[in-house]
Amino acid sequence: MNKPDYCTLKKSKPFSWNVSSTYLALLEISGVEIKEMFLKPAAGIELYKKGRPMLREMFGAGLGLPAPITPPISYGHINTLGAELIFPEGGEVNHGVLCNTLQDGIEILKKPVDFGKAGMLPYYLEYQRKMQEAFPDEKVGFAYKGEGPITTAYLLRRDEFFYDPYDNPEQTKEFLRLITESIIKFNYFLRKELYAAPLIDPGGTGLADDVAAMLSPAIWPEFVIPYIEQYYNGLTTGERSAHIEDLRPEHLHFLEELQLVGYDPSVSPKVNPKIISEKTRVPFQWRLCNFHYPSMTSQDISDFVFQAVADGASGVFTYVCHGMCNNESIPKVHSFMSACKQVDKMLNQEGASREEVGKLVSLPGKKKFWDNWPS
């Protein structure tokens, strides 16, 4: 890939925004049980057929509706390695313990895996087939997937992983190398068998690896960067993007070292748009989460958009999730949309500056907006 030109990259990207919804909102508004959705295709089909029209009626035409997908399972990769998937009543899917020691993990990862027959992957391929029959005019997504190298290491070792780099550094490196190799092979299987896509995507690929933020910046050069590099090099020759929640300011300079062209901090209370802009030139999106809405007024939400853009965000987005299918949230979501449309017009059509957008913030202490940000 060509190294990004960070002197011009952010300026070359137009302001973008998105207001959409997730399966969690569909569960809330439709009354479909979450465990049923995870395990029964009929429930998954009902979720989208019943829930989407209800969301549309509640929030109006401006809200993006979720495309039909199989149940979102981020533990699909480790399930193919042998980790049991656990489906509790009324809650998200979890997984069982797979390896008690680093050596256990290394031995498991060295074994060949027939992904087409491993874990519950065949079940969810059949689940997708049934959903596709129910939605013939839409492409049904496949959400049985995996995580990045560091998160996967944590999933396999749980809290013991945080001691491994200090107690067994060389064995930990071998563990991480094998994990990343396995992630790449898992993705190759999906790209070949499910998507008919090139194994190494020339366009680009993304990474989701939240647990990387839990490792000290001091050990990133040795225990994080090499394996994220291995991941990208194995999957793309094109653009790189990453979703990593909860990074600290001291982590942010690594984003340019990884040659990212897009960064999604999502839920990251230790940073804000101003801090991110000061620490890295990588374009980023700033999210308004569902748990922020109850403590914010409609004006607060407009100010959120204006201040985020003024402080350097390339885009903003929000999702209607659980806890938001109510009359209190509707005008707030519309305020987010209206503010985004106003910014879009100013920046992308009229050529206004970010400083001019910042003047729209109504809070008395404009420069202290993020100090007042609800945590």
Kinemage of the C-alpha trace (Angstrom):
@kinemage 1
@onewidth
@group {chain A} dominant
@subgroup {mainchain}
@vectorlist {calphas} color= white
{ca met a 1} P 0.000 0.000 0.000
{ca asn a 2} L 1.025 3.613 -0.466
{ca lys a 3} L 1.795 5.365 2.791
{ca pro a 4} L -0.934 7.895 3.626
{ca asp a 5} L -0.036 11.557 3.246
{ca tyr a 6} L -1.093 12.815 6.639
{ca cys a 7} L -0.433 16.406 5.667
{ca thr a 8} L -3.408 16.334 3.309
{ca leu a 9} L -5.460 13.282 4.292
{ca lys a 10} L -7.950 14.914 6.657
{ca lys a 11} L -8.462 17.892 4.365
{ca ser a 12} L -9.232 15.572 1.461
{ca lys a 13} L -12.047 13.806 3.318
{ca pro a 14} L -15.464 15.499 3.200
{ca phe a 15} L -17.498 15.646 6.392
{ca ser a 16} L -19.632 12.507 6.782
{ca trp a 17} L -22.411 11.509 9.125
{ca asn a 18} L -24.732 8.598 9.775
{ca val a 19} L -27.846 8.022 11.868
{ca ser a 20} L -28.808 4.381 11.879
{ca ser a 21} L -30.169 1.651 14.141
{ca thr a 22} L -29.130 -1.785 15.337
{ca tyr a 23} L -30.604 -5.195 16.033
{ca leu a 24} L -30.715 -4.184 19.722
{ca ala a 25} L -33.371 -1.574 18.904
{ca leu a 26} L -35.239 -4.204 16.893
{ca leu a 27} L -35.201 -6.540 19.882
{ca glu a 28} L -36.549 -3.816 22.139
{ca ile a 29} L -39.319 -2.629 19.850
{ca ser a 30} L -40.417 -6.028 18.508
{ca gly a 31} L -40.397 -8.042 21.732
{ca val a 32} L -38.415 -10.895 20.132
{ca glu a 33} L -36.340 -12.657 22.791
{ca ile a 34} L -32.582 -12.291 22.364
{ca lys a 35} L -31.807 -15.966 23.017
{ca glu a 36} L -34.442 -16.973 20.473
{ca met a 37} L -32.869 -14.631 17.932
{ca phe a 38} L -29.419 -16.133 18.477
{ca leu a 39} L -30.553 -19.723 18.114
{ca lys a 40} L -33.618 -19.822 15.857
{ca pro a 41} L -33.679 -18.544 12.261
{ca ala a 42} L -37.449 -18.037 12.491
{ca ala a 43} L -36.898 -15.561 15.341
{ca gly a 44} L -34.181 -13.763 13.388
{ca ile a 45} L -36.507 -13.428 10.422
{ca glu a 46} L -39.329 -12.159 12.628
{ca leu a 47} L -36.966 -9.632 14.217
{ca tyr a 48} L -36.363 -7.815 10.926
{ca lys a 49} L -39.794 -8.292 9.385
{ca lys a 50} L -41.601 -7.031 12.472
{ca gly a 51} L -39.080 -4.618 13.995
{ca arg a 52} L -37.995 -2.538 11.030
{ca pro a 53} L -41.465 -1.202 10.108
{ca met a 54} L -42.009 -0.338 13.780
{ca leu a 55} L -38.734 1.608 13.924
{ca arg a 56} L -39.578 3.414 10.697
{ca glu a 57} L -42.973 4.444 12.041
{ca met a 58} L -41.457 5.675 15.306
{ca phe a 59} L -38.450 7.635 13.997
{ca gly a 60} L -39.417 8.532 10.438
{ca ala a 61} L -37.737 8.222 7.070
{ca gly a 62} L -34.421 9.763 8.111
{ca leu a 63} L -33.360 6.835 10.273
{ca gly a 64} L -31.222 4.155 8.654
{ca leu a 65} L -32.621 0.687 9.277
{ca pro a 66} L -30.383 -2.327 9.872
{ca ala a 67} L -29.956 -4.709 6.974
{ca pro a 68} L -30.784 -8.316 7.855
{ca ile a 69} L -27.835 -10.218 9.297
{ca thr a 70} L -27.253 -13.434 11.160
{ca pro a 71} L -26.906 -13.044 14.951
{ca pro a 72} L -23.848 -10.915 15.756
{ca ile a 73} L -21.284 -13.231 17.335
{ca ser a 74} L -17.794 -11.800 17.785
{ca tyr a 75} L -16.560 -15.135 19.148
{ca gly a 76} L -17.045 -17.061 15.929
{ca his a 77} L -13.340 -17.473 15.241
{ca ile a 78} L -12.529 -18.830 18.702
{ca asn a 79} L -15.589 -21.073 18.497
{ca thr a 80} L -14.033 -22.723 15.448
{ca leu a 81} L -10.928 -23.318 17.576
{ca gly a 82} L -12.975 -25.147 20.207
{ca ala a 83} L -14.364 -22.506 22.577
{ca glu a 84} L -17.992 -23.223 23.480
{ca leu a 85} L -20.591 -20.562 22.755
{ca ile a 86} L -22.883 -19.879 25.715
{ca phe a 87} L -26.368 -18.422 25.209
{ca pro a 88} L -27.817 -17.120 28.495
{ca glu a 89} L -31.431 -16.191 29.008
{ca gly a 90} L -32.002 -12.524 28.264
{ca gly a 91} L -28.378 -11.641 27.507
{ca glu a 92} L -25.625 -11.491 24.922
{ca val a 93} L -23.758 -14.589 23.802
{ca asn a 94} L -20.645 -15.474 25.798
{ca his a 95} L -17.999 -18.181 25.480
{ca gly a 96} L -16.277 -20.812 27.551
{ca val a 97} L -12.624 -21.092 28.559
{ca leu a 98} L -10.398 -22.749 25.972
{ca cys a 99} L -6.815 -22.705 27.272
{ca asn a 100} L -5.450 -22.423 30.806
{ca thr a 101} L -1.830 -21.837 29.824
{ca leu a 102} L 0.061 -20.220 26.988
{ca gln a 103} L 1.355 -23.631 25.964
{ca asp a 104} L -2.219 -24.937 25.766
{ca gly a 105} L -3.067 -22.068 23.460
{ca ile a 106} L -0.025 -22.573 21.264
{ca glu a 107} L -0.786 -26.267 20.834
{ca ile a 108} L -4.430 -25.539 19.967
{ca leu a 109} L -3.434 -22.893 17.432
{ca lys a 110} L -0.934 -25.182 15.726
{ca lys a 111} L -3.642 -27.722 14.898
{ca pro a 112} L -5.210 -27.399 11.423
{ca val a 113} L -8.846 -26.298 11.400
{ca asp a 114} L -11.468 -27.281 8.849
{ca phe a 115} L -13.459 -24.083 9.259
{ca gly a 116} L -16.348 -25.332 7.143
{ca lys a 117} L -17.078 -28.007 9.743
{ca ala a 118} L -15.831 -26.301 12.916
{ca gly a 119} L -17.864 -25.037 15.856
{ca met a 120} L -21.223 -23.516 15.012
{ca leu a 121} L -20.057 -22.048 11.713
{ca pro a 122} L -22.048 -24.599 9.654
{ca tyr a 123} L -25.138 -23.832 11.744
{ca tyr a 124} L -24.895 -20.095 11.075
{ca leu a 125} L -24.244 -20.652 7.382
{ca glu a 126} L -27.558 -22.533 7.331
{ca tyr a 127} L -29.138 -19.762 9.413
{ca gln a 128} L -27.989 -17.270 6.779
{ca arg a 129} L -29.397 -19.422 3.984
{ca lys a 130} L -32.826 -19.445 5.636
{ca met a 131} L -32.724 -15.704 6.208
{ca gln a 132} L -31.713 -15.131 2.603
{ca glu a 133} L -34.778 -17.075 1.479
{ca ala a 134} L -36.910 -14.806 3.655
{ca phe a 135} L -35.287 -11.620 2.288
{ca pro a 136} L -34.651 -12.423 -1.388
{ca asp a 137} L -34.281 -8.762 -2.382
{ca glu a 138} L -31.611 -7.975 0.213
{ca lys a 139} L -28.132 -9.293 0.884
{ca val a 140} L -28.176 -11.011 4.275
{ca gly a 141} L -24.989 -10.325 6.211
{ca phe a 142} L -22.962 -12.960 8.016
{ca ala a 143} L -22.046 -11.808 11.526
{ca tyr a 144} L -20.325 -14.913 12.889
{ca lys a 145} L -16.884 -13.359 12.994
{ca gly a 146} L -13.738 -12.797 15.003
{ca glu a 147} L -11.770 -10.070 16.736
{ca gly a 148} L -8.283 -8.645 16.333
{ca pro a 149} L -5.139 -10.360 17.651
{ca ile a 150} L -4.962 -8.791 21.116
{ca thr a 151} L -8.659 -9.190 21.889
{ca thr a 152} L -8.497 -12.789 20.684
{ca ala a 153} L -5.546 -13.457 22.997
{ca tyr a 154} L -7.619 -12.124 25.893
{ca leu a 155} L -10.636 -14.227 24.902
{ca leu a 156} L -8.481 -17.347 24.926
{ca arg a 157} L -6.565 -16.571 28.127
{ca arg a 158} L -8.920 -14.184 29.947
{ca asp a 159} L -7.260 -12.029 32.635
{ca glu a 160} L -4.135 -14.184 32.722
{ca phe a 161} L -3.193 -12.706 29.356
{ca phe a 162} L -2.335 -9.377 30.991
{ca tyr a 163} L 0.476 -11.093 32.911
{ca asp a 164} L 1.806 -13.046 29.944
{ca pro a 165} L 3.963 -10.346 28.291
{ca tyr a 166} L 5.830 -9.875 31.572
{ca asp a 167} L 5.987 -13.475 32.767
{ca asn a 168} L 6.602 -15.223 29.416
{ca pro a 169} L 7.447 -12.605 26.769
{ca glu a 170} L 8.807 -14.896 24.062
{ca gln a 171} L 6.054 -17.473 24.448
{ca thr a 172} L 3.499 -14.648 24.345
{ca lys a 173} L 4.931 -13.452 21.032
{ca glu a 174} L 4.616 -16.938 19.576
{ca phe a 175} L 1.049 -17.134 20.909
{ca leu a 176} L 0.150 -13.798 19.283
{ca arg a 177} L 1.809 -14.742 15.994
{ca leu a 178} L -0.171 -17.977 15.817
{ca ile a 179} L -3.387 -16.204 16.792
{ca thr a 180} L -2.950 -13.682 13.998
{ca glu a 181} L -2.146 -16.428 11.512
{ca ser a 182} L -5.348 -18.229 12.541
{ca ile a 183} L -7.441 -15.051 12.230
{ca ile a 184} L -6.130 -14.556 8.701
{ca lys a 185} L -6.955 -18.161 7.745
{ca phe a 186} L -10.457 -17.794 9.216
{ca asn a 187} L -10.993 -14.674 7.102
{ca tyr a 188} L -9.622 -16.426 4.023
{ca phe a 189} L -12.229 -19.139 4.483
{ca leu a 190} L -15.051 -16.599 4.695
{ca arg a 191} L -13.782 -14.612 1.738
{ca lys a 192} L -13.423 -17.700 -0.442
{ca glu a 193} L -16.487 -19.705 0.552
{ca leu a 194} L -18.968 -16.994 1.485
{ca tyr a 195} L -18.071 -13.802 -0.327
{ca ala a 196} L -16.206 -15.052 -3.427
{ca ala a 197} L -13.784 -12.222 -2.664
{ca pro a 198} L -9.993 -12.033 -3.081
{ca leu a 199} L -8.135 -13.448 -0.096
{ca ile a 200} L -5.996 -10.329 0.079
{ca asp a 201} L -8.291 -7.365 -0.520
{ca pro a 202} L -6.668 -4.642 -2.628
{ca gly a 203} L -9.273 -2.109 -1.508
{ca gly a 204} L -8.687 -2.232 2.221
{ca thr a 205} L -9.783 -3.855 5.462
{ca gly a 206} L -10.741 -2.964 9.006
{ca leu a 207} L -9.717 -4.182 12.430
{ca ala a 208} L -11.699 -4.408 15.685
{ca asp a 209} L -9.407 -4.850 18.689
{ca asp a 210} L -10.616 -3.094 21.831
{ca val a 211} L -8.421 -5.036 24.266
{ca ala a 212} L -5.335 -3.547 22.586
{ca ala a 213} L -6.230 -0.371 24.509
{ca met a 214} L -5.769 -2.250 27.784
{ca leu a 215} L -2.070 -2.825 27.138
{ca ser a 216} L 0.311 -0.070 28.188
{ca pro a 217} L 1.642 2.167 25.405
{ca ala a 218} L 5.101 1.164 26.646
{ca ile a 219} L 4.672 -2.401 25.370
{ca trp a 220} L 2.774 -1.641 22.162
{ca pro a 221} L 5.940 -1.671 19.985
{ca glu a 222} L 6.724 -5.222 21.106
{ca phe a 223} L 3.348 -6.843 21.822
{ca val a 224} L 0.765 -4.989 19.723
{ca ile a 225} L 2.186 -3.309 16.622
{ca pro a 226} L 3.849 -6.422 15.093
{ca tyr a 227} L 0.642 -8.471 15.239
{ca ile a 228} L -1.650 -5.744 13.937
{ca glu a 229} L 0.860 -5.306 11.114
{ca gln a 230} L 0.778 -9.068 10.497
{ca tyr a 231} L -3.022 -8.876 10.411
{ca tyr a 232} L -3.152 -6.055 7.865
{ca asn a 233} L -0.373 -7.483 5.703
{ca gly a 234} L -2.194 -10.813 5.582
{ca leu a 235} L -5.548 -9.361 4.581
{ca thr a 236} L -5.017 -6.264 2.420
{ca thr a 237} L -2.697 -4.259 0.227
{ca gly a 238} L -5.074 -1.298 0.452
{ca glu a 239} L -6.365 1.130 3.038
{ca arg a 240} L -6.365 0.306 6.732
{ca ser a 241} L -8.955 1.334 9.304
{ca ala a 242} L -9.449 0.375 12.944
{ca his a 243} L -12.063 0.358 15.685
{ca ile a 244} L -10.279 0.428 19.051
{ca glu a 245} L -12.208 1.629 22.084
{ca asp a 246} L -10.711 3.251 25.171
{ca leu a 247} L -7.298 4.294 23.859
{ca arg a 248} L -5.450 6.842 25.953
{ca pro a 249} L -3.765 9.954 24.538
{ca glu a 250} L -0.410 8.184 24.860
{ca his a 251} L -1.557 5.487 22.413
{ca leu a 252} L -2.667 7.773 19.624
{ca his a 253} L 0.671 8.351 17.914
{ca phe a 254} L 0.768 4.646 17.032
{ca leu a 255} L -2.191 5.099 14.663
{ca glu a 256} L 0.028 6.824 12.105
{ca glu a 257} L 2.724 4.199 12.573
{ca leu a 258} L 0.081 1.632 11.581
{ca gln a 259} L -0.699 3.774 8.495
{ca leu a 260} L -4.404 4.026 9.265
{ca val a 261} L -6.671 6.155 7.089
{ca gly a 262} L -9.628 5.844 9.470
{ca tyr a 263} L -10.044 5.471 13.234
{ca asp a 264} L -13.227 4.806 15.201
{ca pro a 265} L -12.699 5.482 18.939
{ca ser a 266} L -16.390 4.811 19.695
{ca val a 267} L -16.649 4.522 23.516
{ca ser a 268} L -13.398 6.125 24.680
{ca pro a 269} L -13.816 8.290 27.791
{ca lys a 270} L -10.116 9.166 28.087
{ca val a 271} L -10.039 11.043 24.784
{ca asn a 272} L -12.220 13.530 22.926
{ca pro a 273} L -12.071 15.114 19.454
{ca lys a 274} L -9.760 17.883 20.597
{ca ile a 275} L -7.283 15.445 22.173
{ca ile a 276} L -7.397 13.089 19.192
{ca ser a 277} L -6.772 15.938 16.758
{ca glu a 278} L -3.805 17.127 18.786
{ca lys a 279} L -2.223 13.656 19.036
{ca thr a 280} L -2.765 12.180 15.561
{ca arg a 281} L -3.527 13.251 11.999
{ca val a 282} L -5.548 10.116 11.255
{ca pro a 283} L -9.156 10.975 10.267
{ca phe a 284} L -11.653 9.797 12.879
{ca gln a 285} L -15.373 9.447 13.494
{ca trp a 286} L -16.934 10.545 16.792
{ca arg a 287} L -19.917 8.671 18.176
{ca leu a 288} L -22.854 9.735 20.315
{ca cys a 289} L -23.813 6.604 22.267
{ca asn a 290} L -27.252 5.508 23.376
{ca phe a 291} L -26.372 5.851 27.067
{ca his a 292} L -25.621 9.559 26.604
{ca tyr a 293} L -29.099 10.465 25.366
{ca pro a 294} L -31.049 10.435 28.667
{ca ser a 295} L -28.840 13.111 30.262
{ca met a 296} L -28.754 15.377 27.177
{ca thr a 297} L -31.245 17.871 25.795
{ca ser a 298} L -31.878 18.286 22.092
{ca gln a 299} L -29.688 21.400 22.169
{ca asp a 300} L -26.900 19.466 23.886
{ca ile a 301} L -27.015 16.987 21.040
{ca ser a 302} L -26.779 19.684 18.389
{ca asp a 303} L -23.839 21.154 20.294
{ca phe a 304} L -22.224 17.717 20.369
{ca val a 305} L -22.201 17.653 16.574
{ca phe a 306} L -20.979 21.237 16.183
{ca gln a 307} L -18.196 20.918 18.769
{ca ala a 308} L -16.985 17.544 17.504
{ca val a 309} L -16.592 18.967 14.013
{ca ala a 310} L -14.991 22.173 15.256
{ca asp a 311} L -12.459 20.091 17.189
{ca gly a 312} L -11.459 18.027 14.180
{ca ala a 313} L -13.771 15.013 13.755
{ca ser a 314} L -14.037 13.958 10.108
{ca gly a 315} L -17.496 12.634 10.795
{ca val a 316} L -20.066 11.905 13.483
{ca phe a 317} L -22.538 9.090 13.903
{ca thr a 318} L -25.115 7.657 16.254
{ca tyr a 319} L -27.200 4.502 16.479
{ca val a 320} L -30.680 3.979 17.839
{ca cys a 321} L -30.035 1.105 20.241
{ca his a 322} L -31.717 -0.462 23.260
{ca gly a 323} L -33.189 2.086 25.666
{ca met a 324} L -34.015 4.518 22.861
{ca cys a 325} L -37.323 3.263 21.514
{ca asn a 326} L -39.319 5.876 23.395
{ca asn a 327} L -40.873 9.298 22.847
{ca glu a 328} L -38.077 11.087 24.729
{ca ser a 329} L -35.419 9.912 22.287
{ca ile a 330} L -37.226 10.740 19.041
{ca pro a 331} L -36.724 14.548 19.042
{ca lys a 332} L -33.129 14.103 20.197
{ca val a 333} L -32.306 11.814 17.301
{ca his a 334} L -33.913 14.331 14.954
{ca ser a 335} L -31.767 17.083 16.493
{ca phe a 336} L -28.680 15.024 15.672
{ca met a 337} L -29.861 14.672 12.078
{ca ser a 338} L -30.649 18.371 11.725
{ca ala a 339} L -27.284 19.432 13.091
{ca cys a 340} L -25.488 17.043 10.742
{ca lys a 341} L -27.382 18.385 7.738
{ca gln a 342} L -26.474 21.929 8.755
{ca val a 343} L -22.784 21.043 9.078
{ca asp a 344} L -22.845 19.096 5.812
{ca lys a 345} L -24.207 22.150 4.002
{ca met a 346} L -21.699 24.510 5.602
{ca leu a 347} L -18.577 22.398 5.045
{ca asn a 348} L -19.305 20.397 1.906
{ca gln a 349} L -21.422 22.874 -0.055
{ca glu a 350} L -20.592 26.358 1.162
{ca gly a 351} L -16.903 25.834 1.976
{ca ala a 352} L -17.186 27.120 5.537
{ca ser a 353} L -14.402 26.499 8.056
{ca arg a 354} L -14.536 24.312 11.143
{ca glu a 355} L -14.119 27.466 13.220
{ca glu a 356} L -17.366 28.786 11.767
{ca val a 357} L -19.096 25.532 12.697
{ca gly a 358} L -17.772 25.933 16.242
{ca lys a 359} L -19.545 29.276 16.536
{ca leu a 360} L -22.860 27.406 16.379
{ca val a 361} L -22.243 25.849 19.807
{ca ser a 362} L -24.688 27.401 22.248
{ca leu a 363} L -23.084 26.368 25.542
{ca pro a 364} L -21.774 29.268 27.645
{ca gly a 365} L -18.338 27.693 28.019
{ca lys a 366} L -17.777 26.644 24.408
{ca lys a 367} L -14.116 25.782 24.858
{ca lys a 368} L -14.950 23.526 27.787
{ca phe a 369} L -17.583 21.436 26.035
{ca trp a 370} L -15.800 18.124 26.582
{ca asp a 371} L -15.131 18.985 30.233
{ca asn a 372} L -18.894 18.913 30.669
{ca trp a 373} L -19.295 15.748 28.627
{ca pro a 374} L -21.319 13.081 30.479
{ca ser a 375} L -19.197 10.024 31.246
